[in-house]
């Protein structure tokens, strides 16, 4: 078999595989984005967004990838002078830091090594000083396949009065994001992750407090303008119409499945993936307690790099998984299992891995990873 981008098993850490219904929905002649048909599309999306976030609130759709949503939130809500805390333990935490530092000169960054839990004690100590106005962090660190335990800091953030601004790009519709229980003021989701729509839209949820605190410094990404427009089923600028059509269909599919069911299914696939990784004798990158349900990060087998694992999966077995980022290039690979990923996807990837490890003489027990999957099927 050779690699074919139209038929491959597609398990990178987002974008994820797209349902044919979503693909068909995009296939429309140009429509008037100021006409009744499109207003109807925006209205339906607006009504469906609480099914994505699992909460009601002020919700906006931005044309632009997830980073546009982050930039809109930070440029609108991070105070330029008051102190902002950034907490980071991976590549996307570093990006948060870079984004926040574009709009504020008063930033304290607390870090943990990539793949280690957030430095909770240090966060609590900084919050106790009483002058922090915003806390910015990543819920699901896609770069290392790790979920941050935001519950451990949520209460203290709330008590401090700081705004709690969360990158939920690979968390929303993949793992529980208890927006209300944790008092999160802003969450950004990306269209291309748990929702399984194409890349290119950012979905933003804001609390009442966040809306009251908005001081937009960006123009295109002014969340105030976006929220005002969406109330009238409109957008401030020319939207990416085909992506909105795709988003509506992906939201309909999510609603049909139900958010709780999607989270439960994603968890089941993640649990099976971890069991199959164990059966291959491979090691997860983060500690198992923090392993993400949307993306599993795995150490490359000792002595084998991307060329021997990921590239062979791609070229010989038509299976796409993702490599590591920055210092982890060639050291880990990542399997995305969110959105509409399903059991046959996992069979394809683990059958390929069995063959690769078998040929390298490193397979502990032939078929064990596939058995681990079977045993965890519903
Ligand atoms: N934050 C997280 C946690 C992500 O996983 C990603 C993308 O993978 C981003 C931010 C950046 O999003 P985008 O590439 O859609 O701009």
Boltz pocket constraint, residues with backbone or C-beta under 6 A from the ligand:
constraints:
  - pocket:
      binder: B
      contacts: [[A, 13], [A, 14], [A, 65], [A, 66], [A, 67], [A, 68], [A, 92], [A, 138], [A, 140], [A, 141], [A, 142], [A, 143], [A, 167], [A, 168], [A, 169], [A, 170], [A, 190], [A, 199]]
      max_distance: 6.0
